Amino acid sequence: MDDGRPAWDELFSHYRQFLQDEPGLRVACCWTVVLPHDKTSVSDADVGMLVSGGTQHEVIRVTDPADYGYVDDHLMLIDRVDSALILFENNGFLGTMDSALRRLSRRGRACSVQWNVNAHNSFNYAVDGEVVVRIDAMFPDEWADKQHPFIKNELLQLATALAEDGADWRAGAMAAVELCTGVRISGEWFNRPLPCITFKWPIADEPISAKMKAEFDRDSELQLRIEASAASEPRQFTALSHLADQLSLRFQLREFPVTREVLADLRGGRYADDQRIVELREQFVMPLAGEFYDSLNEDEGDDIPMEENPAWLKMQASIALDIAARGPGSHPMGFDAYHHASLAFGNDWPPLREAIRKMLRMASD
């Protein structure tokens, strides 16, 4: 490349190898890079305040890198390259939260990528206290969206290269962080003791600007969550019951006996007990996840985008039903039943979402 940045094949090769050498990170991680405008260094104590917003946290030092994964609290590793601040969470998500990103980028820029065991993920970019980019890293074609003017050229070039190269989306997402910040992370980084911060959940919210509030007010997905939280418990059960009915009809889920039991529970306003949750996982979610992963090994499925793979859609439907069974307010791993339903229904989700919002807004029984 003329500007001195690594060529695409070298970028992808580096992060493919990095994730191969650190296989646990393919399951879940969160990497954040902060670039202050004035290039001044941020102290460890200030990092703790910026991420937490003032809630309980503690700067510690883990002397043995092998112990990084055994700290019970939310653990964030800290390092610096010149004025760039590097934050890494082995199985975390704080660096992808709007409140933390707004604080970290208040006098500069912050870029992060995160995924978890279910491949829920996001690539994020914040400037001067506002999150201006949040996209699903699994779908690089979304990276070139013109609504991302701050880094649209970088994302467009990377999306094009990814499409041509066929690189792993996780490696591509990490390459995007390096491309947008100039900072690289490698396996050697984990082999030395680093300063760490532990956090208590939840961290503090951050007041948003009028511009961001206007955008949130137009966000139908966000409004769905707000209306669900404000609705009475019986109304929330009604909405979840309707969602479960639609999922079972669309994806032929009633063939599983446990599905019929979940539908009856939701209609009756009952939360799934521990036994039901185990049954859902063992008899329902895991078999459908197995069907999806088996489909990836079939030659004829190689060219099918994931969002068009029937096995993937059915797996998302099963996860949505599993979370719905747990009742109002349930969101294991940070994602609720509505999120997975939106993935399952795809383009057919908006009308169902609006029908559910209408149910939630109705007067409580």
ZIQUI-V52306 format. One line per field, one symbol per residue. burial: # if it has 24 or more other ideal C-beta (glycine too) atoms within 12 Angstrom, else .. Layout:
BEGIN
burial: ???
END
This chain:
BEGIN
burial: .......#..##.###.##..#..##.#########.....#.#.########.#.#.#..#.....#..#..#######...#################################.#######################.###...#.##..##.###.##..#.###############.####..##...######...##.#.....#........#..##.##..#...##############.##.#..#.##.###.##.....#...##.###.###..##.##..#..........#..#.##################.#.###############..#..##..##.##.....
END
